[in-house]
Amino acid sequence: MGKLHKYSAGEGSSVALGQVGCEYLDTDTAATSSLIVAITFLEDSTFDTLTPEDTSLYMGEASGLGNDVEQDTFPKGITIYGRWTAVELETGRAVGYLG
């Protein structure tokens, strides 16, 4: 995993878009060592773990503000954006982009 350092304005935008690298995610692989800023689903997938970096912004069941995304199925081909510190799939395959 690359270390973050001071970036120019353009480079900083690239980091926010996940251009630090990526991790392949499946039911045997959990991403817990890096900040994930986007997830693209390669198959219909569900989460076992999806931990937001800032839980005060989390719109899940724990906050009382909406549905628990860990109960939802995310279809193949879509990308979701956020800032997660731990991601583990229950079913499916995905690519997690580091930021």
C-alpha positions as CSV (number, residue, x, y, z in Angstrom):
1,M,0.0,0.0,0.0
2,G,1.4,3.4,-0.9
3,K,1.8,6.1,1.7
4,L,-0.1,9.3,1.4
5,H,1.9,12.5,1.4
6,K,1.4,16.1,0.4
7,Y,-0.1,16.2,-3.0
8,S,-0.7,19.1,-5.5
9,A,-4.4,20.1,-6.0
10,G,-4.7,17.9,-9.0
11,E,-3.0,14.9,-7.3
12,G,-5.2,15.3,-4.3
13,S,-8.3,15.1,-6.4
14,S,-6.9,11.8,-7.9
15,V,-6.5,10.4,-4.4
16,A,-10.1,11.2,-3.6
17,L,-11.1,9.3,-6.7
18,G,-9.3,6.1,-5.7
19,Q,-6.2,6.5,-7.8
20,V,-3.9,5.3,-4.9
21,G,-4.7,1.7,-6.0
22,C,-7.3,-0.9,-5.5
23,E,-8.1,-4.2,-3.8
24,Y,-10.0,-7.2,-5.2
25,L,-12.8,-8.1,-2.8
26,D,-14.7,-11.4,-2.6
27,T,-16.2,-13.5,0.2
28,D,-12.7,-14.7,1.2
29,T,-11.0,-11.3,1.2
30,A,-11.8,-8.4,3.6
31,A,-10.4,-4.9,3.1
32,T,-9.4,-3.6,6.5
33,S,-5.9,-2.1,6.0
34,S,-6.8,0.9,3.8
35,L,-9.4,3.5,3.4
36,I,-11.8,2.5,0.6
37,V,-13.3,5.4,-1.3
38,A,-15.3,3.6,-4.0
39,I,-16.6,0.1,-4.6
40,T,-17.4,-1.3,-8.1
41,F,-19.4,-4.5,-8.1
42,L,-18.3,-7.3,-10.5
43,E,-21.3,-9.5,-9.4
44,D,-24.5,-8.9,-7.5
45,S,-23.2,-8.6,-4.0
46,T,-24.2,-8.2,-0.3
47,F,-22.0,-6.9,2.6
48,D,-21.0,-8.7,5.7
49,T,-19.2,-5.6,7.0
50,L,-19.3,-2.0,5.7
51,T,-17.7,0.3,8.3
52,P,-17.9,4.1,7.5
53,E,-14.9,6.2,8.4
54,D,-17.2,8.7,10.1
55,T,-20.2,7.1,11.7
56,S,-21.9,10.4,12.2
57,L,-22.4,10.5,8.5
58,Y,-23.7,6.9,8.2
59,M,-27.2,6.6,6.9
60,G,-27.7,3.0,8.1
61,E,-30.0,1.4,10.5
62,A,-27.7,2.1,13.5
63,S,-28.3,5.9,13.0
64,G,-32.0,5.5,12.8
65,L,-32.0,7.5,9.5
66,G,-32.5,4.7,6.9
67,N,-32.1,1.2,5.8
68,D,-29.1,-0.9,6.8
69,V,-27.0,-1.2,3.6
70,E,-25.6,-4.5,4.9
71,Q,-29.1,-6.0,4.1
72,D,-29.2,-4.7,0.5
73,T,-28.1,-6.4,-2.7
74,F,-25.9,-4.2,-4.9
75,P,-26.2,-5.1,-8.6
76,K,-23.3,-6.0,-10.9
77,G,-21.8,-3.0,-12.6
78,I,-22.6,-0.1,-10.2
79,T,-20.1,1.9,-8.2
80,I,-20.8,3.4,-4.8
81,Y,-18.7,6.2,-3.3
82,G,-17.9,6.9,0.4
83,R,-15.1,6.5,2.9
84,W,-15.0,3.1,4.6
85,T,-12.4,1.6,6.9
86,A,-13.6,-2.0,6.7
87,V,-15.3,-3.8,3.8
88,E,-16.2,-7.5,3.7
89,L,-18.6,-9.1,1.2
90,E,-21.1,-11.7,2.3
91,T,-21.7,-12.7,-1.4
92,G,-20.3,-11.6,-4.7
93,R,-17.1,-9.9,-6.0
94,A,-16.0,-6.3,-6.2
95,V,-13.1,-3.9,-6.6
96,G,-12.4,-1.5,-3.7
97,Y,-10.5,1.7,-4.7
98,L,-8.1,3.1,-2.1
99,G,-8.0,6.8,-1.1
